[in-house]
Amino acid sequence: MRLTKQAIEALTLPPGKKDAFFWDDTLKGFGVKLNAGGARQYVAQYRTQDGRSRRITLGRVDTLSLDEARRKARTDLAKAQTGSDPQAEKAEARRQAGITLGSVTATYLAKAKERLKPRSYQEVERHLMKAWAPLAGMPLNGIKRADVAAQLNTIAENGPVNANRARSALSGLYSWAIGDGRAESNPVTGTNKQADEKPRDRFLSCEEVQAVWKACRNDDHGVMVKLLLLTAQRRNEVGNMDEAELDLDGAVWMLPGDRAKNGRKHEVPLSPLAVQLLRDKPRLAGRSLVFGQGVGGFSGWSNSKERLDKRIAAAGATLAPWTVHDLRRTATTLMAEHVGVQPHILSAITNHTPEGMKKVYNLATYRVEKRDALNRWADFLANLTR
């Protein structure tokens, strides 16, 4: 029979049948399934390349027009003739729809937590869970470049640099997903960065260092700021310092590889001034971390920095905008300018590998030179801040 709207409406089940199929004479493989309750569905039937019979549902007669159903059937049947399997493709599409950005994010973060340092992990987690939350329910492979670009514009309203970080976090997730066979492409590729980030070159002058030092109190933050200047190490490395890392009698701080940014164990000689600051620092009973309280190391950097700036201003000093991380750059710059420390010794002090130098080397290299440099630098600071 030729399926028409009138013919479909007139279909009836043969006696004793719960359902029946009625096939179109003009398009082989296209038909209507009629159920006992009267429901009618358009279907397409074909054979795969290995001879197996397949049948797919195209839609309900009361929601899909006959012309549209015929077009869909013609498309699927044509695919079958060229070796494709429309039923398998639709099953895969349903499976892919269930693989959302949110579900993959959970798996990715579990993997990332094993390889990233705690602070890096926290940043990646924050960006993926918050910045990209509006896309979390979308299929991983259904997210387009336009979706990513639109959300980046929204994120940038809270700061273009923050948008850049969120962009990087999502791109990292997709790169992993591609390698793991979960994603076919990275929709972040080709999107614009929201800001051109330039490396900071801010360092404090001797007068500014003097103002900062004198405004420091003998609390956790004040001691850490002074240690940042004395040792030229990173903020989180000082803020999460553990008693087990310190040998105050030997005047050495041994930073373990799992806490160093580059993953390399790092020996930091402590000047007499640094040792005295650490000896005088009160400790909380039962706590191995030198700074902070509760869970983890020191966490009040922002508020403490604001209070420090207010004390500096109250003392009559004027400083251009600066960050705590600038102290590391300040220490190395002023060590070179005023103490005469050579670049390769500064690299050893800051746990950097100079270009061309092997990544695996004697950890004791420049031990004497580092201690001499940091002792002379501490003497310079002491005279500067009297």
C-alpha positions, 0 to 999 in steps of 0.5 A: 500500500502507499502510505498516506495520511488517510490510509494511516488513519484507517489502519486496523490490527488483524484479529488477535494481533497486539501490533502490526507493521504496514509498509510503504510501496513507494519507499522500501523499508519505510512503514508504520507500526500500529499497537493495540492501543491505537498508537502509530509510529513511523519506522524504517527497516534495513539490513546491515552489511553483515545481513542483520535486520535492524528497525528504528523508530522515526517518531509518532504519527501524531507528532511527526508529519508524513513528509518529514517521516519519509525524509528521515526514513530516506536519509537513514535507509540511504546511510544503510545502503552505504554501509552505515548503521543508523540504529547504532549511530542513534544509540551512540548519539544517546550515549554521547548525550549522557557524557556531559561536561559535568560528569567528565569534569568529576573524573578529570579532577579525580585524576588531576588531584593525583598529579597537581600540587594542592594550590594548582588543583584548587585553582583548576577545580574552582574554574571548572566547577564555577566558571564553566558551571553553565555548560556542565549539563551539555554533552561533552562533544556537543559544546561548540566553540561559540558556546565557549567563547560566549561563556568566556565573555561572561567570565571576563566580566569578573576580570579578563585574567580570570577568564584566561585561567578558566580558558586554560583549565577547560582546554586542559580538560579537553586535551585529557579527554581527547587522549582518553577517548572521551572527546573528539576535539577541543572547542577551546581551540581558536577562542580568544584570550580575554587579555594579553598577560605580561610578566610582572617586573615589579620589584621594591626599592630599598626604601620600599623594602625598609617601609615594608619591613618596619610595618611588619608585626611579629605575627605570622604574616609579619614573620613570613614577609620577612622570611620571603625577603630573607630566603627569596622563596615562594609564598606558598612554600613559606606559608606551608612550612613544616617543622620537619623541614627545618634544622635550625641548629644546622641553619637549613630549611629542606624543602621537599620535592612535593612542595617545590613548584618544579618538583625538585628537593631544595636546600635553603640555607638560613641566615642567622637572622632567619633562624632567629625569626623562626626560633622566636615564632610561637608554635601551636601545640600539636601542630607541625605547620609553622604558620597558620592554624586549623587545616593547612598552612597560612591562608590569610594572605589578602587580608593581612596584606591589606592591613600591612599596606594600611600600616605602611601608609599610616607611617607616611610611606608611599608605595606603588601597587605591589604583591607578596610575590614581588618580594621574591623578585625584589630579593633576587634583584637587590641581591644582585645589585647591592650584594653582588650575587651572581646569576647562577647563584641566584638561580640556585637560591630560587631553585631554578634550572639555568638554561642548558643545565641538566635537570638532574644534578648534585643537590649540594652544588653551590651550597657554600655559595648560597649560604654566603650570598644569603648571609650577606643579603641578611646583613644588608637587610639588617642594616637597611631596616635598622 
